[in-house]
Amino acid sequence: MPRASVFFTFDRLMATLLFFAIAGAALLMPAQNDTWWQLRAGREMWLTGHVLLRDTFSHTVYGAYWPNHEWLSQVLLYGAYAAGGIPAVTIVSAAAVTAAWLLVWRLTPGSTRSSFLLTSFAIASASTIWAPRPQVLSLLLLALTIWLLRGRRYVWLPIVFLLWANLHGAVVMGVLVLAAACVAALVENRADFPRLAAAAACCLIATLATPLGVTFWTEIPRSLARIRQLGIAEWAPPRLTTPALIPFWLMAVALVVLTIARARMLARDVEVHRRGYLTICACALALLPWP
């Protein structure tokens, strides 16, 4: 009996219920219009055995070049669809979301109760963008990248970026995180900087190992420009006027204020450096979007 009481603590109950809620919300994420297009593209690649780089779905631009930077996500999602229909696609996407938040939980310093409150607050805004699409895989890989950076497990980073570059164009966010971590390493642990810099260089090289090759880094900016011109919300920065994003903005302001207030501690405290908290702060600030 005493052993059971030690294991089933109130803190563990809170964490368990939180992740049941995250998984439940993720399993209820609705399919979007793009979900069906992604699945159809994946089906074409499964049937032909070739990466789809030409538009075969549009009437007006049929046969035009398509810089398909999400081809591997499409193949994986269609594989799930072929195995179990839309429920299987939703389960795979929900697993990615839940795993991403589990990594965020592991990265969050402090007590279980403070982590519970922060995560619950953040979920209110984050859940509005969940959908069975390639972007949920980017969510997982972004969290994984920061987790590896904090733990100084640099050897795995190029493998993550090789996979990420073929799954989704949001690997550009990973590059921002790498740059921020390199800056933080100059303060936090200069001895590790050469290893991190070498790993970052390998990560950049790994992003070229896609069907797009070098054009990957020219097509992504063009894609962003087209999306902004057409008003597509996927890559748009969060707006101050969106009620659902109020928790995000409150946490963003708190992050900036606390980072400034504790800058001296972040720069000098040995324990902070050992735990990699400065790296986490640098990565968070690098990703903080402005309207």
C-alpha positions as CSV (number, residue, x, y, z in Angstrom):
1,M,0.0,0.0,0.0
2,P,2.7,2.6,0.8
3,R,4.4,1.9,-2.6
4,A,1.1,2.6,-4.4
5,S,0.6,5.8,-2.5
6,V,4.1,6.9,-3.5
7,F,3.5,6.2,-7.2
8,F,-0.1,7.6,-7.4
9,T,0.6,11.2,-6.3
10,F,-1.5,14.2,-6.9
11,D,1.1,15.7,-9.2
12,R,1.2,12.6,-11.3
13,L,-2.6,12.5,-11.5
14,M,-2.6,16.1,-12.7
15,A,0.0,15.4,-15.4
16,T,-1.9,12.2,-16.5
17,L,-5.2,14.0,-16.7
18,L,-3.7,16.9,-18.7
19,F,-2.2,14.6,-21.3
20,F,-5.5,12.6,-21.6
21,A,-7.1,16.0,-22.3
22,I,-4.5,16.9,-24.9
23,A,-4.8,13.5,-26.6
24,G,-8.6,13.7,-26.5
25,A,-8.6,17.2,-28.0
26,A,-6.1,16.1,-30.7
27,L,-8.3,13.1,-31.6
28,L,-11.2,15.5,-32.2
29,M,-9.2,17.7,-34.6
30,P,-11.2,18.2,-37.8
31,A,-9.9,17.4,-41.3
32,Q,-9.4,20.5,-43.5
33,N,-9.7,21.0,-47.2
34,D,-5.9,20.5,-47.6
35,T,-6.1,17.2,-45.8
36,W,-7.9,15.6,-48.7
37,W,-5.5,17.1,-51.2
38,Q,-2.5,15.8,-49.2
39,L,-4.0,12.4,-49.1
40,R,-4.6,12.4,-52.9
41,A,-1.1,13.5,-53.5
42,G,0.2,10.7,-51.3
43,R,-2.0,8.2,-53.2
44,E,-0.5,9.2,-56.5
45,M,3.0,8.7,-55.2
46,W,2.1,5.3,-53.7
47,L,0.7,4.2,-57.1
48,T,3.5,5.6,-59.3
49,G,6.5,5.2,-57.0
50,H,7.7,8.7,-57.9
51,V,7.7,12.0,-56.0
52,L,5.0,14.2,-57.3
53,L,6.7,17.4,-58.6
54,R,4.1,18.4,-61.2
55,D,0.6,19.7,-60.7
56,T,-1.8,17.0,-62.0
57,F,-4.9,18.3,-60.1
58,S,-5.4,21.8,-61.4
59,H,-7.1,22.5,-64.7
60,T,-5.5,26.0,-65.4
61,V,-1.9,25.0,-64.5
62,Y,-2.0,21.3,-65.2
63,G,1.6,20.0,-65.6
64,A,3.2,23.0,-64.0
65,Y,6.2,22.6,-61.7
66,W,5.1,22.0,-58.1
67,P,7.9,22.4,-55.4
68,N,6.4,19.7,-53.2
69,H,8.3,20.1,-49.9
70,E,5.7,18.0,-48.1
71,W,6.0,14.8,-50.2
72,L,7.1,12.5,-47.4
73,S,4.2,13.7,-45.1
74,Q,1.8,13.0,-47.9
75,V,3.1,9.5,-48.3
76,L,3.0,8.7,-44.6
77,L,-0.5,10.2,-44.2
78,Y,-1.9,8.2,-47.1
79,G,-0.2,5.1,-45.7
80,A,-2.2,5.6,-42.6
81,Y,-5.4,6.3,-44.6
82,A,-4.9,3.1,-46.6
83,A,-4.5,1.2,-43.3
84,G,-7.4,2.6,-41.4
85,G,-9.1,5.4,-43.2
86,I,-9.5,8.9,-41.7
87,P,-9.6,7.6,-38.1
88,A,-6.0,6.2,-38.7
89,V,-4.9,9.6,-40.1
90,T,-6.3,11.4,-37.1
91,I,-4.7,9.0,-34.7
92,V,-1.3,9.5,-36.3
93,S,-1.7,13.2,-36.2
94,A,-2.9,13.2,-32.6
95,A,0.1,11.0,-31.6
96,A,2.4,13.6,-33.1
97,V,0.7,16.5,-31.3
98,T,0.6,14.6,-27.9
99,A,4.3,13.6,-28.3
100,A,5.2,17.2,-29.0
101,W,3.5,18.5,-25.9
102,L,5.1,15.7,-23.9
103,L,8.5,17.0,-25.0
104,V,7.4,20.6,-24.1
105,W,6.4,19.3,-20.7
106,R,9.9,17.8,-20.2
107,L,11.5,21.0,-21.3
108,T,9.5,23.2,-18.9
109,P,11.4,23.9,-15.7
110,G,9.7,24.2,-12.3
111,S,7.2,22.2,-10.3
112,T,4.5,19.9,-11.8
113,R,1.8,22.3,-10.7
114,S,3.4,25.3,-12.4
115,S,4.0,23.3,-15.5
116,F,0.4,22.1,-15.4
117,L,-0.9,25.7,-15.3
118,L,1.4,27.0,-18.0
119,T,0.7,24.1,-20.3
120,S,-3.1,24.3,-19.8
121,F,-2.9,28.0,-20.5
122,A,-0.9,27.5,-23.7
123,I,-3.1,24.7,-25.0
124,A,-6.0,27.1,-25.3
125,S,-4.3,29.0,-28.2
126,A,-2.3,26.1,-29.6
127,S,-5.2,23.7,-30.2
128,T,-6.8,26.1,-32.7
129,I,-4.2,25.2,-35.4
130,W,-4.2,21.4,-34.9
131,A,-5.4,19.5,-38.0
132,P,-4.4,16.2,-39.7
133,R,-1.9,17.9,-42.0
134,P,1.9,17.9,-42.3
135,Q,2.2,20.8,-39.9
136,V,1.6,18.6,-36.9
137,L,4.8,16.7,-37.8
138,S,6.6,20.0,-37.8
139,L,5.2,20.7,-34.3
140,L,6.7,17.4,-33.1
141,L,10.1,17.9,-34.8
142,L,10.4,21.5,-33.5
143,A,9.9,20.3,-29.9
144,L,12.3,17.4,-30.6
145,T,15.0,19.8,-31.9
146,I,14.8,22.0,-28.9
147,W,14.9,18.9,-26.6
148,L,18.1,17.7,-28.3
149,L,19.7,21.2,-28.2
150,R,19.0,21.5,-24.5
151,G,20.4,18.0,-23.8
152,R,23.4,18.8,-26.1
153,R,22.6,15.6,-28.1
154,Y,23.9,17.3,-31.2
155,V,24.8,14.1,-33.1
156,W,21.1,13.4,-33.8
157,L,20.2,16.9,-35.2
158,P,21.2,16.2,-38.8
159,I,19.0,13.1,-38.9
160,V,16.1,15.1,-37.6
161,F,16.7,17.9,-40.2
162,L,17.0,15.4,-43.0
163,L,13.6,13.9,-42.1
164,W,12.1,17.3,-41.4
165,A,13.1,18.9,-44.8
166,N,11.3,16.1,-46.6
167,L,8.2,16.3,-44.3
168,H,7.4,20.0,-44.2
169,G,8.8,23.4,-45.2
170,A,8.6,24.6,-41.6
171,V,12.1,23.2,-41.2
172,V,13.1,26.9,-41.7
173,M,11.9,27.3,-38.1
174,G,14.4,24.7,-37.1
175,V,17.2,26.7,-38.7
176,L,16.1,29.8,-36.6
177,V,16.3,27.6,-33.5
178,L,19.7,26.4,-34.4
179,A,21.0,29.9,-34.9
180,A,19.5,31.0,-31.5
181,A,21.1,27.9,-29.8
182,C,24.5,28.8,-31.3
183,V,24.3,32.3,-29.8
184,A,23.2,30.9,-26.5
185,A,26.1,28.4,-26.5
186,L,28.6,31.3,-26.6
187,V,27.3,32.3,-23.2
188,E,26.1,29.1,-21.7
189,N,28.9,26.6,-22.7
190,R,31.6,27.8,-25.1
191,A,33.3,24.4,-24.9
192,D,30.3,22.9,-26.7
193,F,30.1,25.6,-29.4
194,P,32.4,23.9,-32.0
195,R,30.3,20.6,-31.8
196,L,27.0,22.6,-32.1
197,A,28.4,24.7,-35.0
198,A,29.5,21.5,-36.8
199,A,26.1,19.9,-36.2
200,A,24.3,23.0,-37.4
201,A,26.3,23.0,-40.6
202,C,25.5,19.3,-41.2
203,C,21.8,20.2,-40.6
204,L,21.9,22.8,-43.3
205,I,23.5,20.3,-45.7
206,A,20.9,17.7,-44.7
207,T,18.1,20.1,-45.9
208,L,19.5,19.9,-49.4
209,A,18.8,16.1,-49.5
210,T,15.3,16.5,-50.8
211,P,13.8,16.1,-54.3
212,L,14.0,19.9,-54.6
213,G,17.8,20.0,-53.9
214,V,19.3,23.5,-53.7
215,T,16.0,25.0,-54.9
216,F,14.4,24.1,-51.6
217,W,15.8,27.3,-50.1
218,T,14.6,29.4,-53.1
219,E,11.2,27.9,-53.3
220,I,10.3,28.3,-49.6
221,P,10.6,32.1,-49.7
222,R,8.6,32.2,-52.9
223,S,5.9,30.0,-51.3
224,L,5.7,32.3,-48.3
225,A,5.4,35.3,-50.6
226,R,2.5,33.6,-52.5
227,I,0.8,32.7,-49.3
228,R,1.0,36.2,-48.0
229,Q,-0.3,37.6,-51.3
230,L,-3.3,35.2,-51.2
231,G,-4.0,35.8,-47.5
232,I,-3.6,32.1,-46.5
233,A,-3.5,31.8,-42.7
234,E,-1.1,28.9,-42.3
235,W,2.1,31.0,-42.3
236,A,0.5,34.2,-41.1
237,P,1.7,35.6,-37.7
238,P,-0.7,35.6,-34.8
239,R,-2.9,38.8,-34.6
240,L,-3.4,40.8,-31.5
241,T,-7.1,41.1,-32.3
242,T,-7.8,37.3,-32.3
243,P,-9.5,36.4,-29.0
244,A,-8.3,32.8,-29.1
245,L,-4.7,34.0,-29.1
246,I,-5.0,36.1,-26.0
247,P,-3.3,33.4,-23.9
248,F,-0.4,33.2,-26.4
249,W,0.2,37.0,-26.2
250,L,0.1,37.0,-22.4
251,M,2.7,34.2,-22.3
252,A,4.8,36.0,-25.0
253,V,4.9,39.2,-23.0
254,A,5.7,37.3,-19.8
255,L,8.5,35.5,-21.6
256,V,10.1,38.7,-22.7
257,V,9.7,40.5,-19.4
258,L,11.1,37.5,-17.3
259,T,14.0,37.0,-19.7
260,I,15.0,40.7,-19.4
261,A,14.5,40.6,-15.6
262,R,16.6,37.5,-15.2
263,A,19.2,38.2,-17.9
264,R,22.0,38.5,-15.3
265,M,21.1,35.2,-13.7
266,L,20.8,33.5,-17.1
267,A,24.3,34.7,-18.0
268,R,26.1,33.9,-14.7
269,D,24.3,31.0,-12.9
270,V,26.2,27.8,-13.4
271,E,23.2,25.6,-12.6
272,V,21.1,27.5,-15.2
273,H,23.9,26.8,-17.8
274,R,24.1,23.1,-16.8
275,R,20.4,22.6,-17.3
276,G,20.3,24.4,-20.6
277,Y,17.7,27.0,-19.6
278,L,19.4,29.8,-21.6
279,T,19.2,27.7,-24.7
280,I,15.4,27.2,-24.2
281,C,14.9,30.9,-23.7
282,A,16.9,31.8,-26.8
283,C,15.0,29.3,-28.9
284,A,11.6,30.6,-27.6
285,L,12.6,34.2,-28.3
286,A,13.8,33.3,-31.8
287,L,10.4,31.7,-32.6
288,L,8.3,34.5,-31.1
289,P,6.4,35.9,-34.1
290,W,5.5,39.6,-34.4
291,P,2.4,40.9,-36.2
